């Protein structure tokens, strides 16, 4: 690199190094790199570790190789607090090992989509780690990680398809500060692992189990008995969960604010009744494809404290027993902002229009089949599209 002879420039003479360094701290990565090429003095300032406490390399993911991460770790050392390598598929274990040795103060590390990462150790001050879709991670890697990262508060393991119950047992033993855990599509996880997890992680506030299709009410029971601070539960496509499990959960977890129960096909209005009684803080609820839900359940929900005061989002896609009567009940939900009604075949345009007259701010998404065409069109062999209505 050839620098211009600007070290004696007026700005360098007038402003002290500390002030220039402060100015540089507001620049993004690209600008810092450009400034580093101006002069030797600016190169030192721009590459000072204090300017590199938070680094997001997502925009450069195709160009980032392991050596880049190693160089960053060596230069930033103890300054680096937050690093996102999301999508950087060229980064592997050896680079992460160097990184872990040099950046002991890291608190937030995003490795989402870094598919070369396998099992590795951690950093003792780490609080947030995203390993989503790193499908080479196994229980051995999780064990090594949590032994060294006992202060983890958020751990994202979406799509880590090799993980089994043993991994959750290691988390239970070592991560008592854990607040948020995402296990979406970790399809090998069973009740045994969730039960163990809950026994050691009583501070859990957010848990995603969507796509963990082996789970039963035993997991909900464990959550209800051990995790009273739970605010967010995502259990989409957990088709074995029933009213009994959600009843126990609702009666013990009064802080629930968001629930995704899409395709929990066994639940009925009984679950909604329990939520309406025991969960006054509920703000967002997805019941899509829960085909046993009826107008009665919506009545209880909309008449409750959460319905009157808190409910903002309600998803009822493919709830085939829901009719315009539910829309009348939902007029009580003055804070409702979004309502999903795709393929609710007993809901009509007129019913939506009447509800929106009372709640003009609410966004309603619905599908309506087009009018039956004349026989000549019907026999033409063309497939008819459904009409999407966003009101």
C-alpha positions in Angstrom: 0.0 0.0 0.0 1.3 3.4 -1.0 0.3 6.3 1.3 0.1 10.0 0.3 2.1 12.4 2.2 -0.7 13.9 4.2 0.5 13.2 7.7 1.3 16.9 8.1 -2.2 18.0 6.9 -4.0 20.8 8.7 -6.6 18.5 10.3 -3.8 16.4 11.9 -2.2 19.4 13.3 -5.3 21.1 14.6 -7.1 18.1 16.2 -5.6 15.9 18.8 -5.4 12.2 18.1 -8.1 11.4 20.7 -10.6 13.6 19.0 -9.8 12.2 15.5 -10.2 8.7 17.0 -13.6 9.7 18.3 -14.6 10.9 14.9 -13.4 7.7 13.3 -15.5 5.7 15.7 -18.7 6.8 13.9 -17.6 5.5 10.5 -18.7 2.3 8.9 -16.4 -0.5 7.8 -16.1 0.6 4.1 -15.3 4.2 5.1 -12.8 3.2 7.7 -11.0 1.1 5.1 -10.9 4.0 2.7 -9.6 6.3 5.4 -6.9 3.8 6.2 -5.5 4.4 2.7 -5.1 8.2 3.0 -1.9 8.4 5.0 0.1 6.5 7.6 -1.4 8.6 10.4 -4.9 7.9 9.2 -4.1 4.2 8.7 -3.2 3.9 12.4 -6.3 5.8 13.5 -8.7 3.9 11.2 -7.4 0.5 12.1 -7.3 1.2 15.8 -9.0 -1.7 17.6 -11.4 0.6 19.4 -13.1 1.4 16.1 -13.8 -2.3 15.5 -15.9 -3.2 18.5 -18.9 -4.1 16.3 -18.4 -5.7 12.9 -21.0 -7.0 10.5 -19.5 -8.7 7.4 -22.8 -9.9 5.9 -22.5 -7.5 2.9 -19.1 -9.0 2.1 -19.9 -12.6 2.7 -18.8 -13.9 -0.7 -15.3 -12.4 -0.2 -14.7 -13.2 3.4 -12.2 -16.0 3.9 -10.8 -17.5 7.1 -7.7 -15.3 7.0 -9.9 -12.2 7.2 -11.4 -13.3 10.4 -8.0 -14.2 11.8 -6.6 -10.7 10.9 -9.6 -9.0 12.5 -9.1 -11.0 15.7 -5.4 -10.2 15.9 -5.9 -6.5 15.3 -9.1 -6.0 17.4 -8.2 -8.4 20.2 -9.9 -7.4 23.4 -11.9 -4.6 21.8 -14.2 -6.7 19.7 -17.7 -7.2 21.3 -19.9 -8.1 18.4 -19.2 -9.9 15.2 -21.6 -11.1 12.5 -20.3 -13.6 10.0 -23.8 -14.5 8.7 -23.5 -16.2 5.4 -19.7 -16.3 5.3 -19.4 -19.8 4.0 -15.6 -19.5 3.5 -14.9 -19.3 7.3 -14.0 -22.6 9.0 -13.0 -24.1 12.3 -9.3 -23.1 12.2 -10.2 -19.4 11.8 -12.7 -19.6 14.6 -10.1 -21.2 16.9 -7.7 -18.2 16.3 -10.6 -15.9 16.8 -11.5 -17.5 20.1 -7.9 -17.2 21.4 -7.7 -13.5 20.5 -11.1 -12.1 21.2 -11.9 -13.2 24.8 -14.4 -10.3 25.4 -16.7 -11.2 22.5 -20.4 -11.0 23.6 -22.4 -11.4 20.4 -21.3 -13.8 17.6 -23.5 -14.6 14.6 -22.4 -17.7 12.5 -25.7 -18.2 10.8 -25.1 -20.1 7.6 -21.4 -20.7 8.1 -21.7 -24.2 6.9 -18.0 -25.1 7.3 -18.2 -24.6 11.1 -18.3 -28.0 12.9 -17.6 -28.6 16.6 -15.6 -26.0 18.4 -14.9 -24.4 21.8 -16.2 -21.0 22.9 -15.4 -17.7 24.5 -16.1 -17.3 28.2 -17.8 -13.9 28.0 -20.1 -14.8 25.1 -23.7 -14.0 25.7 -25.3 -14.3 22.2 -24.5 -17.0 19.7 -26.2 -17.7 16.4 -25.3 -21.1 14.8 -28.5 -21.4 12.7 -28.3 -23.8 9.7 -24.8 -24.9 10.7 -25.8 -28.5 10.1 -22.5 -30.0 11.0 -22.8 -29.1 14.7 -23.2 -32.1 17.0 -23.8 -32.8 20.7 -20.0 -32.9 21.2 -19.6 -29.4 19.8 -22.5 -28.1 22.0 -20.9 -29.7 25.1 -17.5 -28.0 24.4 -19.2 -24.7 23.7 -21.3 -24.5 26.8 -18.6 -25.7 29.1 -16.6 -22.6 28.1 -19.6 -20.2 27.7 -21.6 -20.5 30.9 -22.9 -17.0 30.6 -24.8 -17.6 27.4 -28.1 -15.8 27.3 -29.3 -16.4 23.8 -28.5 -19.4 21.7 -29.9 -19.9 18.2 -29.6 -23.4 16.8 -32.2 -23.4 14.0 -31.6 -26.0 11.4 -28.9 -27.8 13.4 -30.4 -31.1 12.3 -27.8 -33.4 13.9 -28.6 -32.2 17.5 -30.2 -34.7 19.8 -31.5 -34.7 23.4 -27.9 -35.0 24.7 -27.1 -31.5 23.5 -30.0 -30.1 25.6 -28.7 -31.9 28.6 -25.4 -30.2 28.2 -27.1 -26.8 27.9 -29.1 -27.6 31.0 -26.0 -28.3 33.1 -24.0 -25.3 32.1 -26.2 -22.4 30.9 -28.4 -21.4 33.8 -28.5 -17.8 32.5 -30.1 -18.7 29.2 -33.0 -16.5 28.3 -33.6 -17.3 24.6 -33.2 -20.6 22.8 -34.2 -21.4 19.2 -34.4 -25.1 18.2 -36.5 -24.7 15.0 -36.3 -27.7 12.8 -34.1 -29.7 15.2 -36.2 -32.7 14.4 -34.3 -35.2 16.5 -35.2 -33.5 19.7 -37.7 -35.3 21.9 -39.6 -34.7 25.2 -36.6 -36.1 27.1 -34.3 -33.3 26.0 -36.9 -30.5 26.6 -37.7 -31.8 30.1 -34.0 -31.8 30.9 -33.5 -28.4 29.5 -36.4 -26.9 31.5 -35.0 -28.3 34.8 -31.8 -26.3 34.5 -32.9 -23.2 32.6 -35.6 -21.6 34.7 -34.9 -18.1 33.3 -36.1 -19.0 29.8 -38.2 -16.2 28.3 -38.3 -17.2 24.6 -38.3 -20.8 23.2 -38.8 -21.9 19.6 -39.6 -25.6 19.1 -41.3 -25.2 15.7 -40.7 -28.2 13.5 -39.7 -30.5 16.5 -42.4 -32.9 15.5 -41.7 -35.6 18.1 -42.7 -33.4 21.0 -45.8 -34.1 23.1 -47.6 -32.6 26.1 -44.7 -33.7 28.3 -42.6 -30.8 27.0 -45.4 -28.3 27.7 -45.7 -29.7 31.2 -42.0 -29.3 31.8 -42.2 -25.7 30.6 -45.2 -24.9 32.8 -43.6 -26.4 35.9 -40.1 -24.9 35.5 -40.2 -21.8 33.3 -42.7 -19.3 34.7 -41.0 -16.3 33.0 -41.8 -17.6 29.5 -42.9 -14.9 27.2 -42.6 -16.3 23.7 -43.3 -19.9 22.6 -43.2 -21.0 19.0 -44.5 -24.5 18.5 -45.6 -24.6 14.9 -46.0 -28.0 13.3 -45.8 -29.8 16.7 -48.9 -31.8 15.8 -48.9 -34.0 19.0 -49.6 -31.1 21.4 -53.1 -31.0 22.9 -55.4 -28.9 25.1 -54.1 -30.7 28.2 -50.6 -29.5 27.7 -51.5 -26.0 26.9 -53.9 -25.8 29.8 -51.0 -26.6 32.2 -48.8 -24.2 30.4 -51.3 -21.3 30.5 -52.0 -21.9 34.2 -48.3 -21.5 35.1 -46.9 -19.1 32.5 -48.8 -15.9 33.0 -46.2 -13.7 31.2 -46.8 -15.2 27.7 -46.9 -12.5 25.0 -46.5 -14.4 21.8 -47.5 -17.9 20.7 -47.1 -19.6 17.4 -49.3 -22.7 17.4 -49.7 -23.1 13.6 -50.6 -26.7 12.7 -51.1 -27.8 16.3 -54.0 -29.6 14.8 -55.3 -31.3 18.0 -56.0 -28.1 20.0 -59.6 -26.9 20.4 -61.4 -23.9 21.9 -60.4 -25.2 25.3 -56.9 -23.9 24.8 -58.2 -20.5 23.9 -60.3 -20.5 27.0 -57.3 -21.2 29.2 -55.2 -18.6 27.5 -57.9 -16.0 27.9 -58.2 -16.7 31.6 -54.5 -17.0 32.6 -52.5 -15.1 30.0 -53.5 -11.4 30.1 -50.4 -10.2 28.4 -50.9 -12.1 25.1 -50.2 -9.9 22.1 -49.7 -12.2 19.1 -51.3 -15.6 18.5 -51.1 -17.8 15.4 -53.7 -20.6 15.1 -53.3 -21.2 11.4 -54.4 -24.7 10.3 -55.9 -25.4 13.8 -59.0 -26.7 12.2 -60.9 -27.5 15.4 -61.0 -23.8 16.5 -64.5 -22.3 16.4 -66.3 -19.0 17.0 -66.7 -19.9 20.6 -63.0 -20.0 21.2 -62.6 -16.6 19.5 -65.4 -15.2 21.7 -63.6 -16.2 24.9 -60.3 -14.8 23.6 -61.8 -11.5 22.4 -63.8 -11.0 25.6 -60.8 -11.5 27.9 -58.4 -8.9 29.3 -55.7 -9.7 26.6 -58.4 -9.4 23.9 -59.6 -6.1 25.1 -56.2 -4.5 25.9 -53.3 -6.4 24.4 -54.0 -8.5 21.4 -52.3 -7.1 18.3 -51.9 -10.0 15.8 -54.2 -13.0 15.3 -53.6 -15.5 12.5 -56.5 -17.8 11.6 -55.5 -19.1 8.2 -57.3 -22.4 7.3 -59.5 -22.3 10.4 -62.4 -23.8 8.5 -65.0 -23.5 11.3 -64.5 -19.8 11.9 -67.3 -17.7 10.6 -68.3 -14.0 10.4 -69.4 -14.4 14.1 -65.8 -14.4 15.0 -65.3 -11.1 13.3 -68.1 -9.7 15.4 -66.4 -10.9 18.5 -63.1 -9.4 17.5 -64.6 -6.0 17.4 -63.9 -5.9 21.1 -60.2 -6.1 20.4 -59.6 -2.4 20.1 -55.8 -2.8 19.7 -56.0 -5.4 16.9 -53.6 -4.4 14.1 -53.4 -7.5 11.8 -55.8 -10.4 11.2 -55.0 -13.3 8.8 -58.0 -15.1 7.3 -56.6 -17.0 4.3 -58.8 -19.9 3.3 -61.4 -19.3 6.1 -64.1 -20.4 3.8 -67.0 -19.4 6.1 -65.8 -15.8 6.4 -67.3 -13.3 3.9 -66.4 -10.0 2.4 -69.4 -8.5 4.1 -68.3 -9.7 7.5 -64.8 -8.2 7.0 -66.4 -4.9 5.9 -68.6 -4.8 9.0 -65.6 -5.4 11.3 -63.5 -2.8 9.6 -66.2 -0.3 10.1 -65.6 -0.7 13.8 -61.8 -1.2 13.6 -60.7 0.9 10.6 -57.0 0.6 11.4 -56.8 -3.2 11.3 -55.2 -4.9 8.3 -57.1 -8.0 7.2 -55.6 -10.5 4.8 -58.0 -12.9 3.2 -58.5 -15.1 0.1 -61.8 -15.4 -1.7 -62.4 -17.9 -4.5 -63.5 -16.2 -7.7 -67.1 -16.4 -8.9 -67.8 -19.7 -10.7 -67.1 -19.1 -14.4 -69.5 -20.0 -17.2 -69.2 -23.6 -18.5 -67.2 -22.6 -21.5 -64.5 -21.1 -19.3 -64.7 -23.9 -16.8 -64.1 -26.5 -19.5 -61.2 -24.6 -21.2 -58.6 -26.5 -19.2 -57.2 -23.4 -17.6 -56.6 -23.4 -13.9 -58.3 -20.6 -11.9 -56.3 -18.5 -9.5 -57.7 -17.5 -6.1 -58.1 -13.8 -5.4 -56.0 -12.3 -2.7 -57.7 -9.5 -0.8 -55.8 -7.2 1.5 -58.2 -4.8 3.3 
